[in-house]
């Protein structure tokens, strides 16, 4: 996963297209990140401004592909609507960490689970990963439930592990290994 990608990759599922963020996504990203739950459970800036979405697209997501970390906008195929983001960030030889958020309108519809499964499938099958890590701030029950449904094994709590806007939080840590949950290994 530490090797750069020759080009960004688009993934598709029955209901979703996962594609690299572009300038055309800035308004939708800005609107989505006004959601207090996204700001509560992620490291997106708060308050979230249009300039933050531009920075995300231009300075984080686009260069990340060249560094071996992948970021996607998750778009519902039937509507073309942004329903979330997914990222698979390089964390060492054969290892990456998945990150995701979903818009308020997408929650509870199984879309993020579908996207997580596709990203993990791709990471194992196409990038040769042996392990994908998942972390979430302790208390983020929706992320915890989704990770378990996706086949992640929750391994424990890492105390004072993750920094968010100057505050350190305990996090749940989990993993999915190649070959688990019916994914190719």
Backbone bond lengths (Angstrom), bond angles and torsions (degrees), N, CA, C in turn:
res aa  C-N    CA-C-N  psi(-1)  N-CA   C-N-CA  omega(-1)  CA-C   N-CA-C  phi
1 X - - - 1.454 - - 1.516 111.05 -
2 X 1.319 118.53 -13.46 1.447 119.53 -178.50 1.515 113.11 -82.85
3 X 1.309 117.78 -8.99 1.454 120.18 176.85 1.511 109.65 -79.11
4 X 1.341 117.16 141.95 1.460 118.20 178.51 1.521 110.95 -65.34
5 X 1.313 114.87 155.18 1.454 120.76 176.22 1.519 108.52 -83.36
6 X 1.340 117.76 141.48 1.458 118.54 175.56 1.531 110.84 -62.87
7 X 1.320 116.53 -31.67 1.469 122.42 177.13 1.519 107.10 -162.71
8 X 1.342 117.11 154.55 1.463 119.01 175.03 1.528 111.08 -58.47
9 X 1.322 115.40 151.72 1.464 122.29 -174.01 1.523 109.25 -114.84
10 X 1.332 115.72 140.40 1.462 122.35 172.69 1.518 107.81 -106.58
11 X 1.337 115.71 135.34 1.463 122.31 178.79 1.519 108.55 -116.16
12 X 1.340 116.29 151.98 1.461 120.05 177.53 1.517 110.33 -134.99
13 X 1.326 114.55 144.55 1.461 122.42 172.32 1.527 106.57 -123.94
14 X 1.308 116.72 -175.15 1.462 119.68 178.27 1.519 112.27 -56.78
15 X 1.327 116.53 -40.51 1.465 120.12 -173.99 1.514 115.32 -112.05
16 X 1.328 117.77 -8.66 1.456 120.69 -168.99 1.516 113.69 -130.96
17 X 1.313 114.97 152.46 1.461 123.00 164.86 1.522 106.48 -118.21
18 X 1.317 116.18 127.93 1.459 122.41 175.21 1.514 105.86 -108.34
19 X 1.330 116.42 114.90 1.456 120.59 -175.70 1.522 110.01 -135.84
20 X 1.328 116.19 154.76 1.463 118.71 178.83 1.535 111.10 -59.33
21 X 1.325 117.43 141.89 1.465 120.59 177.79 1.523 111.25 -63.10
22 X 1.327 115.56 144.50 1.465 122.04 177.21 1.526 109.02 -130.31
23 X 1.320 115.33 173.02 1.466 120.52 178.28 1.524 111.38 -58.01
24 X 1.326 117.54 -28.87 1.465 120.81 179.37 1.535 112.44 -67.85
25 X 1.331 117.87 -14.94 1.468 122.03 179.91 1.523 113.48 -89.96
26 X 1.318 117.97 -7.91 1.465 121.14 -172.22 1.527 112.03 -57.42
27 X 1.328 117.71 -46.34 1.471 119.22 -178.66 1.527 111.68 -64.45
28 X 1.319 117.24 -42.95 1.470 120.77 -179.79 1.529 110.61 -66.66
29 X 1.327 117.58 -39.57 1.463 121.00 177.08 1.527 110.62 -64.22
30 X 1.329 116.08 -43.29 1.463 120.44 178.75 1.522 110.50 -59.89
31 X 1.321 116.91 -46.42 1.465 120.86 179.98 1.524 111.04 -63.51
32 X 1.321 117.18 -45.82 1.465 120.80 -177.57 1.524 111.47 -62.15
33 X 1.312 116.97 -40.04 1.464 120.60 -174.70 1.524 113.26 -79.88
34 X 1.333 117.90 6.05 1.466 120.90 169.09 1.526 110.20 -77.47
35 X 1.325 116.38 -16.57 1.466 122.92 -178.04 1.534 109.76 -60.67
36 X 1.327 117.74 122.11 1.470 120.11 179.41 1.528 113.65 -59.03
37 X 1.336 118.12 -30.08 1.472 119.89 179.66 1.525 111.21 -70.69
38 X 1.325 117.93 -37.18 1.468 119.80 176.07 1.522 109.10 -65.26
39 X 1.320 117.13 -43.99 1.463 119.94 179.21 1.526 111.49 -66.72
40 X 1.309 117.90 -33.33 1.464 121.83 -178.93 1.524 112.55 -67.96
41 X 1.331 117.18 -39.96 1.465 120.69 -169.73 1.521 114.62 -107.21
42 X 1.326 118.47 1.21 1.463 120.33 179.92 1.525 109.79 -128.27
43 X 1.305 115.52 -179.37 1.460 120.49 178.85 1.524 112.53 -97.92
44 X 1.333 118.65 13.58 1.462 118.74 176.33 1.524 108.70 -59.92
45 X 1.318 117.54 146.86 1.465 119.35 178.34 1.530 111.91 -59.65
46 X 1.321 115.03 152.11 1.458 121.46 177.06 1.527 107.49 -139.86
47 X 1.321 118.39 116.43 1.459 127.01 2.60 1.526 111.42 -70.72
48 X 1.332 114.95 156.77 1.467 121.61 -178.40 1.524 108.47 -101.09
49 X 1.344 115.15 123.29 1.468 121.06 -177.77 1.531 110.48 -112.32
50 X 1.296 115.63 167.06 1.466 121.20 177.82 1.528 110.20 -57.48
51 X 1.323 116.97 -38.92 1.468 120.85 178.65 1.530 111.37 -60.45
52 X 1.332 117.37 -30.59 1.466 120.45 177.19 1.523 110.98 -67.90
53 X 1.328 116.64 -40.46 1.467 120.19 177.13 1.524 110.53 -66.61
54 X 1.312 117.54 -40.19 1.472 120.74 176.80 1.526 110.25 -61.47
55 X 1.332 117.16 -44.09 1.463 121.53 177.95 1.525 110.63 -60.93
56 X 1.329 116.67 -44.93 1.462 121.55 178.49 1.526 111.09 -56.57
57 X 1.319 117.00 -48.40 1.472 121.19 -177.39 1.523 111.20 -68.24
58 X 1.332 116.47 -49.20 1.468 120.86 -170.53 1.529 114.19 -83.99
59 X 1.312 117.45 -37.79 1.469 120.47 -170.84 1.528 114.25 -106.46
60 X 1.334 118.00 -19.94 1.458 119.98 179.51 1.528 111.74 -107.73
61 X 1.326 116.52 -59.86 1.467 120.15 -173.77 1.525 112.58 -66.27
62 X 1.307 117.81 -52.41 1.471 120.68 -176.06 1.528 112.25 -61.29
63 X 1.333 119.79 -51.11 1.469 119.29 178.93 1.529 113.32 -67.42
64 X 1.320 117.16 -25.82 1.463 120.48 -179.36 1.512 112.61 -58.23
65 X 1.319 116.77 -38.07 1.470 120.03 179.29 1.529 110.52 -59.17
66 X 1.308 117.53 -39.66 1.470 121.06 179.94 1.523 111.41 -69.28
67 X 1.341 117.37 -18.51 1.458 121.95 -179.16 1.526 112.23 -102.24
68 X 1.342 117.08 6.49 1.455 120.89 176.49 1.512 114.98 88.46
69 X 1.333 117.82 12.55 1.460 121.86 175.12 1.521 108.52 -115.53
70 X 1.318 116.08 134.41 1.464 121.48 -172.66 1.524 110.78 -109.45
71 X 1.322 116.56 137.36 1.460 122.61 175.88 1.522 108.63 -131.42
72 X 1.328 115.06 136.06 1.461 120.85 -179.66 1.516 110.98 -129.00
73 X 1.328 115.49 146.69 1.465 121.78 160.41 1.519 105.47 -87.38
74 X 1.316 116.67 135.41 1.458 121.97 178.72 1.522 106.75 -100.30
75 X 1.330 115.87 120.74 1.457 121.97 -173.99 1.527 108.96 -122.85
76 X 1.317 116.25 132.04 1.458 120.46 176.12 1.529 108.22 -71.01
77 X 1.316 116.19 126.89 1.461 120.98 -173.49 1.521 113.09 -64.57
78 X 1.328 118.14 -38.42 1.467 119.78 -175.47 1.524 112.91 -74.04
79 X 1.338 117.15 -29.43 1.468 120.07 -176.17 1.523 113.80 -109.54
80 X 1.331 117.79 -19.97 1.455 121.08 -174.53 1.523 112.84 75.39
81 X 1.330 116.38 8.59 1.459 121.81 -176.29 1.523 111.50 -83.40
82 X 1.345 115.64 137.12 1.461 121.44 173.08 1.521 108.42 -66.76
83 X 1.339 116.57 124.87 1.471 120.60 179.67 1.526 112.06 -118.16
84 X 1.333 117.74 0.17 1.451 120.08 177.46 1.510 112.10 162.65
85 X 1.326 114.13 -171.99 1.460 121.32 173.28 1.526 108.24 -134.58
86 X 1.316 114.73 159.47 1.463 123.39 175.37 1.524 106.66 -138.13
87 X 1.310 116.13 147.39 1.462 120.56 174.83 1.521 108.97 -143.30
88 X 1.307 114.78 146.37 1.456 122.33 174.22 1.522 105.24 -128.28
89 X 1.338 116.06 103.67 1.459 122.42 -171.94 1.521 111.06 -103.16
90 X 1.315 115.68 130.56 1.459 122.31 179.08 1.529 110.07 -58.52
91 X 1.338 116.24 131.85 1.465 121.60 179.20 1.519 113.09 -129.50
92 X 1.317 118.21 6.92 1.453 121.18 179.76 1.517 109.26 142.43
93 X 1.329 117.42 175.16 1.464 120.28 -178.07 1.529 111.84 -55.71
94 X 1.329 116.48 120.92 1.452 122.00 176.70 1.514 114.96 70.59
95 X 1.336 117.83 13.99 1.458 121.15 -173.89 1.520 110.16 -136.62
96 X 1.334 114.97 141.19 1.460 122.02 175.99 1.520 108.47 -143.58
97 X 1.318 116.01 165.44 1.464 121.28 175.83 1.517 108.87 -119.00
98 X 1.326 115.99 133.15 1.458 120.91 177.57 1.521 109.30 -91.27
99 X 1.311 114.82 143.45 1.459 121.64 174.31 1.514 108.39 -139.21
100 X 1.326 116.71 148.62 1.455 119.64 -177.93 1.519 110.58 -159.65
101 X 1.318 115.50 156.52 1.458 122.28 164.57 1.515 107.80 -145.62
102 X 1.322 115.45 159.19 1.462 122.18 -179.50 1.516 109.58 -128.43
103 X 1.316 115.82 145.28 1.461 120.17 174.79 1.526 109.25 -67.59
104 X 1.318 115.57 158.72 1.468 120.52 -179.05 1.524 111.11 -56.52
105 X 1.332 118.01 -41.68 1.455 122.04 -178.22 1.514 114.16 -70.24
106 X 1.321 117.20 -18.12 1.470 120.90 -178.87 1.524 112.68 -92.01
107 X 1.308 116.96 -17.04 1.467 120.22 -174.82 1.521 111.06 -66.71
108 X 1.336 114.65 141.75 1.459 120.83 177.07 1.518 114.42 81.71
109 X 1.316 117.86 6.21 1.467 121.60 -177.80 1.527 112.88 -108.87
110 X 1.332 117.04 1.02 1.458 120.91 179.17 1.519 114.34 79.57
111 X 1.323 118.02 5.73 1.464 120.64 -177.62 1.524 112.05 -70.45
112 X 1.324 116.74 -42.40 1.464 118.91 -179.25 1.517 110.31 -67.94
113 X 1.316 118.26 -38.84 1.461 121.28 175.78 1.526 110.57 -60.18
114 X 1.312 116.98 -44.08 1.466 121.55 178.34 1.533 110.23 -60.32
115 X 1.328 116.60 -42.52 1.462 120.62 179.65 1.526 111.35 -68.04
116 X 1.335 117.53 -43.31 1.468 120.98 178.51 1.527 110.23 -58.71
117 X 1.308 116.84 -46.11 1.469 119.62 -179.95 1.523 111.32 -61.01
118 X 1.322 117.63 -39.71 1.469 120.02 179.83 1.524 111.42 -69.13
119 X 1.322 117.20 -40.94 1.463 120.26 178.55 1.526 110.13 -63.65
120 X 1.329 117.49 -42.68 1.467 120.75 178.67 1.530 111.01 -65.71
121 X 1.324 116.80 -43.33 1.468 120.33 177.05 1.516 109.69 -56.23
122 X 1.324 117.04 -48.03 1.460 122.34 -179.79 1.533 111.17 -62.16
123 X 1.331 116.58 -44.36 1.455 119.94 -179.21 1.515 113.09 -60.72
124 X 1.340 115.83 -41.30 1.465 119.37 179.20 1.527 111.35 -75.03
125 X 1.327 117.35 -47.31 1.468 121.09 -173.08 1.522 112.83 -76.48
126 X 1.315 117.26 -40.67 1.469 120.31 -172.87 1.522 113.87 -99.77
127 X 1.321 116.69 -27.31 1.468 119.45 -177.84 1.523 112.59 -106.22
128 X 1.334 117.32 -5.40 1.457 120.63 176.79 1.513 114.29 68.43
129 X 1.328 117.38 28.30 1.459 119.82 178.78 1.525 110.59 -68.59
130 X 1.316 116.62 151.21 1.455 122.18 173.25 1.518 111.29 -105.14
131 X 1.343 116.51 -20.86 1.465 121.63 -176.34 1.521 109.90 -151.10
132 X 1.342 115.04 136.73 1.462 121.17 171.31 1.520 106.88 -120.24
133 X 1.324 115.96 123.73 1.458 122.33 179.14 1.525 109.77 -88.97
134 X 1.331 114.77 154.10 1.465 122.84 172.57 1.512 106.69 -136.05
135 X 1.323 116.61 135.10 1.457 121.45 171.87 1.526 108.66 -133.06
136 X 1.317 115.83 151.74 1.464 122.72 173.69 1.512 107.92 -153.57
137 X 1.326 115.85 146.79 1.457 119.14 176.59 1.521 108.80 -58.17
138 X 1.331 116.25 137.00 1.464 120.59 176.45 1.529 107.53 -56.36
139 X 1.322 115.15 129.72 1.461 121.53 -177.17 1.517 113.06 108.67
140 X 1.333 117.48 -16.52 1.472 120.40 178.97 1.530 108.08 -81.56
141 X 1.320 114.45 75.48 1.472 121.05 -176.00 1.531 113.53 -59.94
142 X 1.346 120.08 -40.60 1.472 118.18 178.85 1.534 112.92 -59.82
143 X 1.326 117.54 -41.42 1.465 119.94 178.24 1.526 110.68 -66.67
144 X 1.329 116.52 -39.65 1.458 121.71 178.91 1.528 110.70 -61.25
145 X 1.345 117.01 -49.02 1.471 120.88 179.59 1.529 110.95 -60.34
146 X 1.326 116.58 -42.67 1.463 120.43 -179.05 1.531 110.59 -63.76
147 X 1.322 117.03 -45.43 1.462 120.03 -179.51 1.525 111.00 -59.77
148 X 1.331 116.91 -43.58 1.469 120.44 178.80 1.526 110.27 -63.43
149 X 1.337 118.02 -43.87 1.466 121.06 177.58 1.523 111.77 -60.61
150 X 1.332 116.47 -32.80 1.460 121.07 179.99 1.528 112.39 -78.26
151 X 1.333 117.39 -6.47 1.453 121.03 176.74 1.508 115.19 103.06
152 X 1.333 118.27 3.44 1.463 120.50 178.98 1.524 109.88 -70.20
153 X 1.322 116.01 143.07 1.449 122.94 173.17 1.518 107.57 -96.48
154 X 1.314 117.01 121.30 1.463 120.46 177.53 1.520 107.17 -77.78
155 X 1.317 116.24 121.42 1.455 122.01 -172.90 1.518 113.87 -97.90
156 X 1.325 117.32 -16.75 1.456 118.69 178.92 1.505 112.70 152.42
157 X 1.335 113.93 -166.83 1.459 122.31 179.98 1.523 108.27 -114.35
158 X 1.317 115.85 131.08 1.460 122.10 173.09 1.521 106.67 -101.48
159 X 1.311 116.32 115.50 1.454 120.80 -174.12 1.521 111.28 -77.77
160 X 1.336 115.12 137.18 1.467 122.79 177.32 1.531 111.18 47.35
161 X 1.325 116.32 47.41 1.459 123.43 -170.25 1.530 113.75 -92.53
162 X 1.329 116.75 -45.15 1.458 119.98 -169.55 1.526 111.51 -112.86
163 X 1.327 115.41 131.19 1.461 121.23 -179.93 1.527 109.63 -93.20
164 X 1.313 116.03 133.23 1.457 122.80 176.26 1.525 107.64 -135.78
165 X 1.324 115.63 110.31 1.469 121.63 177.85 1.537 112.62 49.59
166 X 1.323 115.18 46.39 1.456 121.16 174.69 1.521 116.24 86.80
167 X 1.326 118.11 0.12 1.466 122.11 179.61 1.525 108.40 -118.70
168 X 1.336 115.79 134.40 1.459 119.76 177.79 1.523 109.74 -93.79
169 X 1.346 115.42 137.26 1.457 122.51 -176.79 1.524 110.84 -120.85
170 X 1.327 115.70 150.02 1.453 120.58 166.96 1.523 107.60 -71.50
171 X 1.325 116.37 146.00 1.467 119.65 178.44 1.523 110.15 -131.10
172 X 1.333 113.63 149.32 1.448 120.00 166.37 1.518 107.21 -79.88
173 X 1.314 116.17 143.23 1.460 121.93 178.69 1.518 107.85 -123.71
174 X 1.312 115.96 135.04 1.455 120.64 177.09 1.508 110.35 -144.41
175 X 1.325 115.09 172.21 1.459 119.74 179.48 1.516 110.61 -148.82
176 X 1.305 113.80 156.07 1.454 123.41 171.03 1.520 105.37 -127.90
177 X 1.330 116.48 126.34 1.455 121.06 -179.16 1.508 110.26 -99.32
178 X 1.320 115.14 153.00 1.466 120.36 177.16 1.529 108.80 -52.79
179 X 1.319 117.11 133.42 1.449 122.28 179.09 1.517 114.87 92.23
180 X 1.332 118.21 -12.20 1.469 120.80 178.30 1.529 110.10 -83.37
181 X 1.307 114.70 159.97 1.472 122.74 174.84 1.523 112.80 58.18
182 X 1.327 117.37 27.56 1.457 120.37 176.70 1.509 114.41 74.66
183 X 1.324 117.51 9.71 1.453 120.52 178.70 1.512 109.50 -87.16
184 X 1.331 118.17 147.65 1.460 119.23 177.26 1.519 111.01 -61.07
185 X 1.316 117.72 144.88 1.457 120.28 -176.17 1.450 115.25 -121.21
